[in-house]
Amino acid sequence: MEHDSLADMILTAPAWARIGLTMRDETMRERAARAMAQSILERMGSPPEADRDQLPLPL
């Protein structure tokens, strides 16, 4: 995995989860971390989006 793709996954995680990581409340930080991890795992499991400008090659 490249740094840029991981950074993109973090930046597209829910905003409340990114902000929640900085909270003083430990429970809120844990909930935010779980939400961010779930968001990243969902993005990792989905296939990359096809580029509309790329011509499909017959197999």
N, CA, C and O atoms as a Tripos MOL2 file, in Angstrom:
@<TRIPOS>MOLECULE
protein
  236   235    59     0     0
PROTEIN
NO_CHARGES

@<TRIPOS>ATOM
      1 N           0.8470   -1.1760    0.0000 N.3       1 MET1
      2 CA          0.0000    0.0000    0.0000 C.3       1 MET1
      3 C           0.8930    1.2400    0.0000 C.2       1 MET1
      4 O           1.9070    1.2970    0.6960 O.2       1 MET1
      5 N           0.5010    2.2030   -0.7760 N.am      2 GLU2
      6 CA          1.2760    3.4290   -0.8790 C.3       2 GLU2
      7 C           0.8310    4.4380    0.1710 C.2       2 GLU2
      8 O          -0.3050    4.4040    0.6450 O.2       2 GLU2
      9 N           1.7410    5.3310    0.5250 N.am      3 HIS3
     10 CA          1.4270    6.3610    1.5150 C.3       3 HIS3
     11 C           0.2720    7.2430    1.0710 C.2       3 HIS3
     12 O          -0.5960    7.6000    1.8670 O.2       3 HIS3
     13 N           0.2730    7.5890   -0.2130 N.am      4 ASP4
     14 CA         -0.7760    8.4820   -0.7150 C.3       4 ASP4
     15 C          -2.1550    7.8450   -0.6150 C.2       4 ASP4
     16 O          -3.1220    8.5160   -0.2540 O.2       4 ASP4
     17 N          -2.2560    6.5550   -0.9310 N.am      5 SER5
     18 CA         -3.5690    5.9120   -0.8670 C.3       5 SER5
     19 C          -4.0380    5.7760    0.5810 C.2       5 SER5
     20 O          -5.2270    5.9260    0.8620 O.2       5 SER5
     21 N          -3.1180    5.4950    1.4990 N.am      6 LEU6
     22 CA         -3.4960    5.4200    2.9100 C.3       6 LEU6
     23 C          -3.9030    6.7900    3.4260 C.2       6 LEU6
     24 O          -4.8750    6.9100    4.1720 O.2       6 LEU6
     25 N          -3.1710    7.8180    3.0380 N.am      7 ALA7
     26 CA         -3.5290    9.1810    3.4360 C.3       7 ALA7
     27 C          -4.9070    9.5490    2.9060 C.2       7 ALA7
     28 O          -5.6880   10.1960    3.6060 O.2       7 ALA7
     29 N          -5.2140    9.1440    1.6770 N.am      8 ASP8
     30 CA         -6.5280    9.4200    1.0990 C.3       8 ASP8
     31 C          -7.6190    8.7080    1.8870 C.2       8 ASP8
     32 O          -8.6880    9.2750    2.1130 O.2       8 ASP8
     33 N          -7.3620    7.4750    2.3080 N.am      9 MET9
     34 CA         -8.3450    6.7310    3.1060 C.3       9 MET9
     35 C          -8.6050    7.4080    4.4450 C.2       9 MET9
     36 O          -9.7440    7.4590    4.9100 O.2       9 MET9
     37 N          -7.5600    7.9220    5.0550 N.am     10 ILE10
     38 CA         -7.7140    8.6210    6.3410 C.3      10 ILE10
     39 C          -8.5070    9.9090    6.1480 C.2      10 ILE10
     40 O          -9.3920   10.2290    6.9420 O.2      10 ILE10
     41 N          -8.1840   10.6380    5.0930 N.am     11 LEU11
     42 CA         -8.8570   11.9180    4.8600 C.3      11 LEU11
     43 C         -10.3110   11.7600    4.4470 C.2      11 LEU11
     44 O         -11.0950   12.6970    4.6000 O.2      11 LEU11
     45 N         -10.6920   10.5960    3.9260 N.am     12 THR12
     46 CA        -12.0800   10.3870    3.5430 C.3      12 THR12
     47 C         -12.8780    9.6680    4.6360 C.2      12 THR12
     48 O         -14.0590    9.3720    4.4530 O.2      12 THR12
     49 N         -12.2440    9.3940    5.7500 N.am     13 ALA13
     50 CA        -12.9710    8.8330    6.9000 C.3      13 ALA13
     51 C         -13.9410    9.8980    7.4120 C.2      13 ALA13
     52 O         -13.7470   11.0870    7.1560 O.2      13 ALA13
     53 N         -14.9740    9.4820    8.1300 N.am     14 PRO14
     54 CA        -15.9250   10.4730    8.6480 C.3      14 PRO14
     55 C         -15.2220   11.5720    9.4550 C.2      14 PRO14
     56 O         -14.3170   11.3010   10.2440 O.2      14 PRO14
     57 N         -15.6480   12.7860    9.2420 N.am     15 ALA15
     58 CA        -15.0130   13.9280    9.9160 C.3      15 ALA15
     59 C         -15.0940   13.8040   11.4300 C.2      15 ALA15
     60 O         -14.1390   14.1420   12.1300 O.2      15 ALA15
     61 N         -16.2320   13.3190   11.9470 N.am     16 TRP16
     62 CA        -16.3620   13.2150   13.4050 C.3      16 TRP16
     63 C         -15.3260   12.2410   13.9610 C.2      16 TRP16
     64 O         -14.8420   12.4240   15.0780 O.2      16 TRP16
     65 N         -14.9790   11.1950   13.1820 N.am     17 ALA17
     66 CA        -13.9830   10.2280   13.6570 C.3      17 ALA17
     67 C         -12.5900   10.8520   13.6870 C.2      17 ALA17
     68 O         -11.8150   10.6100   14.6130 O.2      17 ALA17
     69 N         -12.2820   11.6450   12.6830 N.am     18 ARG18
     70 CA        -10.9680   12.3040   12.6720 C.3      18 ARG18
     71 C         -10.8490   13.2810   13.8270 C.2      18 ARG18
     72 O          -9.8090   13.3630   14.4800 O.2      18 ARG18
     73 N         -11.9190   14.0190   14.0750 N.am     19 ILE19
     74 CA        -11.9150   14.9690   15.1910 C.3      19 ILE19
     75 C         -11.9560   14.2210   16.5200 C.2      19 ILE19
     76 O         -11.3210   14.6300   17.4920 O.2      19 ILE19
     77 N         -12.7040   13.1270   16.5530 N.am     20 GLY20
     78 CA        -12.8500   12.3530   17.7860 C.3      20 GLY20
     79 C         -11.5540   11.7820   18.3020 C.2      20 GLY20
     80 O         -11.4290   11.5200   19.4990 O.2      20 GLY20
     81 N         -10.5860   11.5820   17.4310 N.am     21 LEU21
     82 CA         -9.2870   11.0620   17.8680 C.3      21 LEU21
     83 C          -8.5580   12.0390   18.7890 C.2      21 LEU21
     84 O          -7.6500   11.6410   19.5190 O.2      21 LEU21
     85 N          -8.9420   13.2940   18.7620 N.am     22 THR22
     86 CA         -8.2630   14.3110   19.5680 C.3      22 THR22
     87 C          -8.9950   14.6230   20.8680 C.2      22 THR22
     88 O          -8.5390   15.4620   21.6450 O.2      22 THR22
     89 N         -10.1230   13.9610   21.1150 N.am     23 MET23
     90 CA        -10.9210   14.2370   22.3100 C.3      23 MET23
     91 C         -10.2210   13.7780   23.5870 C.2      23 MET23
     92 O          -9.3930   12.8660   23.5630 O.2      23 MET23
     93 N         -10.5640   14.4200   24.6960 N.am     24 ARG24
     94 CA        -10.0130   14.0230   25.9880 C.3      24 ARG24
     95 C         -10.6560   12.7470   26.5080 C.2      24 ARG24
     96 O         -10.0230   11.9620   27.2130 O.2      24 ARG24
     97 N         -11.9180   12.5500   26.1530 N.am     25 ASP25
     98 CA        -12.6710   11.3890   26.6210 C.3      25 ASP25
     99 C         -12.1480   10.1160   25.9490 C.2      25 ASP25
    100 O         -12.1760    9.9980   24.7240 O.2      25 ASP25
    101 N         -11.6780    9.1770   26.7510 N.am     26 GLU26
    102 CA        -11.0950    7.9440   26.2250 C.3      26 GLU26
    103 C         -12.1120    7.1260   25.4270 C.2      26 GLU26
    104 O         -11.7780    6.5490   24.3920 O.2      26 GLU26
    105 N         -13.3420    7.0810   25.9080 N.am     27 THR27
    106 CA        -14.3840    6.3200   25.2150 C.3      27 THR27
    107 C         -14.6380    6.8990   23.8260 C.2      27 THR27
    108 O         -14.7990    6.1530   22.8600 O.2      27 THR27
    109 N         -14.6740    8.2190   23.7270 N.am     28 MET28
    110 CA        -14.8870    8.8630   22.4310 C.3      28 MET28
    111 C         -13.7200    8.5860   21.4890 C.2      28 MET28
    112 O         -13.9230    8.3350   20.3010 O.2      28 MET28
    113 N         -12.5010    8.6310   22.0160 N.am     29 ARG29
    114 CA        -11.3300    8.3300   21.1820 C.3      29 ARG29
    115 C         -11.3980    6.8980   20.6510 C.2      29 ARG29
    116 O         -11.0820    6.6530   19.4870 O.2      29 ARG29
    117 N         -11.8050    5.9570   21.4950 N.am     30 GLU30
    118 CA        -11.9110    4.5660   21.0620 C.3      30 GLU30
    119 C         -12.9900    4.4040   19.9840 C.2      30 GLU30
    120 O         -12.7810    3.7080   18.9900 O.2      30 GLU30
    121 N         -14.1420    5.0490   20.1870 N.am     31 ARG31
    122 CA        -15.2060    4.9820   19.1780 C.3      31 ARG31
    123 C         -14.7400    5.5790   17.8560 C.2      31 ARG31
    124 O         -15.0220    5.0370   16.7880 O.2      31 ARG31
    125 N         -14.0310    6.6890   17.9340 N.am     32 ALA32
    126 CA        -13.5310    7.3460   16.7230 C.3      32 ALA32
    127 C         -12.5010    6.4660   16.0130 C.2      32 ALA32
    128 O         -12.5160    6.3560   14.7870 O.2      32 ALA32
    129 N         -11.6190    5.8470   16.7740 N.am     33 ALA33
    130 CA        -10.6020    4.9800   16.1810 C.3      33 ALA33
    131 C         -11.2490    3.7820   15.4930 C.2      33 ALA33
    132 O         -10.8290    3.3820   14.4070 O.2      33 ALA33
    133 N         -12.2740    3.2100   16.1280 N.am     34 ARG34
    134 CA        -12.9780    2.0800   15.5100 C.3      34 ARG34
    135 C         -13.6890    2.5080   14.2270 C.2      34 ARG34
    136 O         -13.6810    1.7730   13.2400 O.2      34 ARG34
    137 N         -14.2940    3.6730   14.2340 N.am     35 ALA35
    138 CA        -14.9750    4.1730   13.0380 C.3      35 ALA35
    139 C         -13.9810    4.4380   11.9180 C.2      35 ALA35
    140 O         -14.2570    4.1360   10.7570 O.2      35 ALA35
    141 N         -12.8370    4.9960   12.2560 N.am     36 MET36
    142 CA        -11.8230    5.2650   11.2380 C.3      36 MET36
    143 C         -11.2740    3.9580   10.6750 C.2      36 MET36
    144 O         -11.0860    3.8320    9.4650 O.2      36 MET36
    145 N         -11.0180    2.9880   11.5470 N.am     37 ALA37
    146 CA        -10.5240    1.6910   11.0840 C.3      37 ALA37
    147 C         -11.5450    1.0280   10.1640 C.2      37 ALA37
    148 O         -11.1790    0.4570    9.1370 O.2      37 ALA37
    149 N         -12.8240    1.1010   10.5310 N.am     38 GLN38
    150 CA        -13.8810    0.5220    9.6990 C.3      38 GLN38
    151 C         -13.9270    1.1910    8.3300 C.2      38 GLN38
    152 O         -14.0840    0.5190    7.3110 O.2      38 GLN38
    153 N         -13.7920    2.5010    8.3100 N.am     39 SER39
    154 CA        -13.8050    3.2410    7.0550 C.3      39 SER39
    155 C         -12.6350    2.8240    6.1680 C.2      39 SER39
    156 O         -12.8060    2.6340    4.9640 O.2      39 SER39
    157 N         -11.4560    2.6810    6.7520 N.am     40 ILE40
    158 CA        -10.2680    2.2840    5.9890 C.3      40 ILE40
    159 C         -10.4300    0.8630    5.4660 C.2      40 ILE40
    160 O         -10.1150    0.5940    4.3070 O.2      40 ILE40
    161 N         -10.9170   -0.0480    6.3020 N.am     41 LEU41
    162 CA        -11.1000   -1.4280    5.8640 C.3      41 LEU41
    163 C         -12.1160   -1.5250    4.7320 C.2      41 LEU41
    164 O         -11.9400   -2.3180    3.8070 O.2      41 LEU41
    165 N         -13.1710   -0.7310    4.7980 N.am     42 GLU42
    166 CA        -14.1580   -0.7310    3.7170 C.3      42 GLU42
    167 C         -13.5350   -0.2570    2.4150 C.2      42 GLU42
    168 O         -13.8040   -0.8140    1.3510 O.2      42 GLU42
    169 N         -12.7100    0.7610    2.4990 N.am     43 ARG43
    170 CA        -12.0510    1.2750    1.2800 C.3      43 ARG43
    171 C         -11.0330    0.2860    0.7360 C.2      43 ARG43
    172 O         -10.8640    0.1790   -0.4780 O.2      43 ARG43
    173 N         -10.3540   -0.4390    1.6180 N.am     44 MET44
    174 CA         -9.3610   -1.4190    1.1790 C.3      44 MET44
    175 C         -10.0370   -2.6060    0.4950 C.2      44 MET44
    176 O          -9.4830   -3.1860   -0.4390 O.2      44 MET44
    177 N         -11.2310   -2.9650    0.9620 N.am     45 GLY45
    178 CA        -11.9200   -4.1180    0.4130 C.3      45 GLY45
    179 C         -12.6190   -3.8530   -0.8970 C.2      45 GLY45
    180 O         -12.9240   -4.7900   -1.6340 O.2      45 GLY45
    181 N         -12.8760   -2.6060   -1.2020 N.am     46 SER46
    182 CA        -13.5710   -2.3000   -2.4520 C.3      46 SER46
    183 C         -12.5700   -2.2190   -3.6050 C.2      46 SER46
    184 O         -11.4450   -1.7550   -3.4240 O.2      46 SER46
    185 N         -12.9810   -2.6680   -4.7800 N.am     47 PRO47
    186 CA        -12.0750   -2.5970   -5.9270 C.3      47 PRO47
    187 C         -11.8450   -1.1420   -6.3300 C.2      47 PRO47
    188 O         -12.7120   -0.2930   -6.1240 O.2      47 PRO47
    189 N         -10.6990   -0.8610   -6.8950 N.am     48 PRO48
    190 CA        -10.4360    0.5200   -7.3160 C.3      48 PRO48
    191 C         -11.4170    0.9430   -8.4030 C.2      48 PRO48
    192 O         -11.8640    0.1300   -9.2130 O.2      48 PRO48
    193 N         -11.7330    2.2070   -8.4030 N.am     49 GLU49
    194 CA        -12.6460    2.7340   -9.4030 C.3      49 GLU49
    195 C         -11.9780    2.7350  -10.7740 C.2      49 GLU49
    196 O         -10.7950    3.0510  -10.9050 O.2      49 GLU49
    197 N         -12.7480    2.3790  -11.7790 N.am     50 ALA50
    198 CA        -12.2210    2.3570  -13.1410 C.3      50 ALA50
    199 C         -12.0910    3.7830  -13.6590 C.2      50 ALA50
    200 O         -12.9440    4.6370  -13.4140 O.2      50 ALA50
    201 N         -11.0170    4.0120  -14.3680 N.am     51 ASP51
    202 CA        -10.7960    5.3190  -14.9890 C.3      51 ASP51
    203 C         -11.6170    5.3790  -16.2710 C.2      51 ASP51
    204 O         -11.4420    4.5430  -17.1570 O.2      51 ASP51
    205 N         -12.5080    6.3570  -16.3780 N.am     52 ARG52
    206 CA        -13.3680    6.4420  -17.5630 C.3      52 ARG52
    207 C         -12.5750    6.7210  -18.8340 C.2      52 ARG52
    208 O         -13.0520    6.4280  -19.9300 O.2      52 ARG52
    209 N         -11.3840    7.2760  -18.7100 N.am     53 ASP53
    210 CA        -10.5860    7.6060  -19.8780 C.3      53 ASP53
    211 C          -9.7380    6.4230  -20.3580 C.2      53 ASP53
    212 O          -9.1230    6.4980  -21.4210 O.2      53 ASP53
    213 N          -9.7000    5.3470  -19.5950 N.am     54 GLN54
    214 CA         -8.8990    4.1670  -19.9560 C.3      54 GLN54
    215 C          -9.7360    3.2450  -20.8390 C.2      54 GLN54
    216 O         -10.8670    2.9010  -20.4960 O.2      54 GLN54
    217 N          -9.1760    2.8520  -21.9640 N.am     55 LEU55
    218 CA         -9.8770    1.9350  -22.8680 C.3      55 LEU55
    219 C          -9.7950    0.5250  -22.3170 C.2      55 LEU55
    220 O          -8.7250    0.1050  -21.8770 O.2      55 LEU55
    221 N         -10.8960   -0.2220  -22.3270 N.am     56 PRO56
    222 CA        -10.8430   -1.6070  -21.8480 C.3      56 PRO56
    223 C         -10.1180   -2.5010  -22.8370 C.2      56 PRO56
    224 O         -10.2810   -2.3630  -24.0490 O.2      56 PRO56
    225 N          -9.3250   -3.4110  -22.3190 N.am     57 LEU57
    226 CA         -8.6100   -4.3390  -23.1840 C.3      57 LEU57
    227 C          -9.3340   -5.6940  -23.1680 C.2      57 LEU57
    228 O          -9.6850   -6.2010  -22.1030 O.2      57 LEU57
    229 N          -9.5510   -6.2700  -24.3470 N.am     58 PRO58
    230 CA        -10.1990   -7.5930  -24.3790 C.3      58 PRO58
    231 C          -9.2330   -8.6390  -23.8360 C.2      58 PRO58
    232 O          -8.0230   -8.5590  -24.0470 O.2      58 PRO58
    233 N          -9.7830   -9.6040  -23.1440 N.am     59 LEU59
    234 CA         -8.9510  -10.6780  -22.5820 C.3      59 LEU59
    235 C          -9.0570  -11.9100  -23.4220 C.2      59 LEU59
    236 O          -8.4300  -12.9240  -23.1140 O.2      59 LEU59
@<TRIPOS>BOND
     1     1     2 1
     2     2     3 1
     3     3     4 2
     4     3     5 am
     5     5     6 1
     6     6     7 1
     7     7     8 2
     8     7     9 am
     9     9    10 1
    10    10    11 1
    11    11    12 2
    12    11    13 am
    13    13    14 1
    14    14    15 1
    15    15    16 2
    16    15    17 am
    17    17    18 1
    18    18    19 1
    19    19    20 2
    20    19    21 am
    21    21    22 1
    22    22    23 1
    23    23    24 2
    24    23    25 am
    25    25    26 1
    26    26    27 1
    27    27    28 2
    28    27    29 am
    29    29    30 1
    30    30    31 1
    31    31    32 2
    32    31    33 am
    33    33    34 1
    34    34    35 1
    35    35    36 2
    36    35    37 am
    37    37    38 1
    38    38    39 1
    39    39    40 2
    40    39    41 am
    41    41    42 1
    42    42    43 1
    43    43    44 2
    44    43    45 am
    45    45    46 1
    46    46    47 1
    47    47    48 2
    48    47    49 am
    49    49    50 1
    50    50    51 1
    51    51    52 2
    52    51    53 am
    53    53    54 1
    54    54    55 1
    55    55    56 2
    56    55    57 am
    57    57    58 1
    58    58    59 1
    59    59    60 2
    60    59    61 am
    61    61    62 1
    62    62    63 1
    63    63    64 2
    64    63    65 am
    65    65    66 1
    66    66    67 1
    67    67    68 2
    68    67    69 am
    69    69    70 1
    70    70    71 1
    71    71    72 2
    72    71    73 am
    73    73    74 1
    74    74    75 1
    75    75    76 2
    76    75    77 am
    77    77    78 1
    78    78    79 1
    79    79    80 2
    80    79    81 am
    81    81    82 1
    82    82    83 1
    83    83    84 2
    84    83    85 am
    85    85    86 1
    86    86    87 1
    87    87    88 2
    88    87    89 am
    89    89    90 1
    90    90    91 1
    91    91    92 2
    92    91    93 am
    93    93    94 1
    94    94    95 1
    95    95    96 2
    96    95    97 am
    97    97    98 1
    98    98    99 1
    99    99   100 2
   100    99   101 am
   101   101   102 1
   102   102   103 1
   103   103   104 2
   104   103   105 am
   105   105   106 1
   106   106   107 1
   107   107   108 2
   108   107   109 am
   109   109   110 1
   110   110   111 1
   111   111   112 2
   112   111   113 am
   113   113   114 1
   114   114   115 1
   115   115   116 2
   116   115   117 am
   117   117   118 1
   118   118   119 1
   119   119   120 2
   120   119   121 am
   121   121   122 1
   122   122   123 1
   123   123   124 2
   124   123   125 am
   125   125   126 1
   126   126   127 1
   127   127   128 2
   128   127   129 am
   129   129   130 1
   130   130   131 1
   131   131   132 2
   132   131   133 am
   133   133   134 1
   134   134   135 1
   135   135   136 2
   136   135   137 am
   137   137   138 1
   138   138   139 1
   139   139   140 2
   140   139   141 am
   141   141   142 1
   142   142   143 1
   143   143   144 2
   144   143   145 am
   145   145   146 1
   146   146   147 1
   147   147   148 2
   148   147   149 am
   149   149   150 1
   150   150   151 1
   151   151   152 2
   152   151   153 am
   153   153   154 1
   154   154   155 1
   155   155   156 2
   156   155   157 am
   157   157   158 1
   158   158   159 1
   159   159   160 2
   160   159   161 am
   161   161   162 1
   162   162   163 1
   163   163   164 2
   164   163   165 am
   165   165   166 1
   166   166   167 1
   167   167   168 2
   168   167   169 am
   169   169   170 1
   170   170   171 1
   171   171   172 2
   172   171   173 am
   173   173   174 1
   174   174   175 1
   175   175   176 2
   176   175   177 am
   177   177   178 1
   178   178   179 1
   179   179   180 2
   180   179   181 am
   181   181   182 1
   182   182   183 1
   183   183   184 2
   184   183   185 am
   185   185   186 1
   186   186   187 1
   187   187   188 2
   188   187   189 am
   189   189   190 1
   190   190   191 1
   191   191   192 2
   192   191   193 am
   193   193   194 1
   194   194   195 1
   195   195   196 2
   196   195   197 am
   197   197   198 1
   198   198   199 1
   199   199   200 2
   200   199   201 am
   201   201   202 1
   202   202   203 1
   203   203   204 2
   204   203   205 am
   205   205   206 1
   206   206   207 1
   207   207   208 2
   208   207   209 am
   209   209   210 1
   210   210   211 1
   211   211   212 2
   212   211   213 am
   213   213   214 1
   214   214   215 1
   215   215   216 2
   216   215   217 am
   217   217   218 1
   218   218   219 1
   219   219   220 2
   220   219   221 am
   221   221   222 1
   222   222   223 1
   223   223   224 2
   224   223   225 am
   225   225   226 1
   226   226   227 1
   227   227   228 2
   228   227   229 am
   229   229   230 1
   230   230   231 1
   231   231   232 2
   232   231   233 am
   233   233   234 1
   234   234   235 1
   235   235   236 2
@<TRIPOS>SUBSTRUCTURE
     1 MET1         2 RESIDUE 1 A MET
     2 GLU2         6 RESIDUE 1 A GLU
     3 HIS3        10 RESIDUE 1 A HIS
     4 ASP4        14 RESIDUE 1 A ASP
     5 SER5        18 RESIDUE 1 A SER
     6 LEU6        22 RESIDUE 1 A LEU
     7 ALA7        26 RESIDUE 1 A ALA
     8 ASP8        30 RESIDUE 1 A ASP
     9 MET9        34 RESIDUE 1 A MET
    10 ILE10       38 RESIDUE 1 A ILE
    11 LEU11       42 RESIDUE 1 A LEU
    12 THR12       46 RESIDUE 1 A THR
    13 ALA13       50 RESIDUE 1 A ALA
    14 PRO14       54 RESIDUE 1 A PRO
    15 ALA15       58 RESIDUE 1 A ALA
    16 TRP16       62 RESIDUE 1 A TRP
    17 ALA17       66 RESIDUE 1 A ALA
    18 ARG18       70 RESIDUE 1 A ARG
    19 ILE19       74 RESIDUE 1 A ILE
    20 GLY20       78 RESIDUE 1 A GLY
    21 LEU21       82 RESIDUE 1 A LEU
    22 THR22       86 RESIDUE 1 A THR
    23 MET23       90 RESIDUE 1 A MET
    24 ARG24       94 RESIDUE 1 A ARG
    25 ASP25       98 RESIDUE 1 A ASP
    26 GLU26      102 RESIDUE 1 A GLU
    27 THR27      106 RESIDUE 1 A THR
    28 MET28      110 RESIDUE 1 A MET
    29 ARG29      114 RESIDUE 1 A ARG
    30 GLU30      118 RESIDUE 1 A GLU
    31 ARG31      122 RESIDUE 1 A ARG
    32 ALA32      126 RESIDUE 1 A ALA
    33 ALA33      130 RESIDUE 1 A ALA
    34 ARG34      134 RESIDUE 1 A ARG
    35 ALA35      138 RESIDUE 1 A ALA
    36 MET36      142 RESIDUE 1 A MET
    37 ALA37      146 RESIDUE 1 A ALA
    38 GLN38      150 RESIDUE 1 A GLN
    39 SER39      154 RESIDUE 1 A SER
    40 ILE40      158 RESIDUE 1 A ILE
    41 LEU41      162 RESIDUE 1 A LEU
    42 GLU42      166 RESIDUE 1 A GLU
    43 ARG43      170 RESIDUE 1 A ARG
    44 MET44      174 RESIDUE 1 A MET
    45 GLY45      178 RESIDUE 1 A GLY
    46 SER46      182 RESIDUE 1 A SER
    47 PRO47      186 RESIDUE 1 A PRO
    48 PRO48      190 RESIDUE 1 A PRO
    49 GLU49      194 RESIDUE 1 A GLU
    50 ALA50      198 RESIDUE 1 A ALA
    51 ASP51      202 RESIDUE 1 A ASP
    52 ARG52      206 RESIDUE 1 A ARG
    53 ASP53      210 RESIDUE 1 A ASP
    54 GLN54      214 RESIDUE 1 A GLN
    55 LEU55      218 RESIDUE 1 A LEU
    56 PRO56      222 RESIDUE 1 A PRO
    57 LEU57      226 RESIDUE 1 A LEU
    58 PRO58      230 RESIDUE 1 A PRO
    59 LEU59      234 RESIDUE 1 A LEU
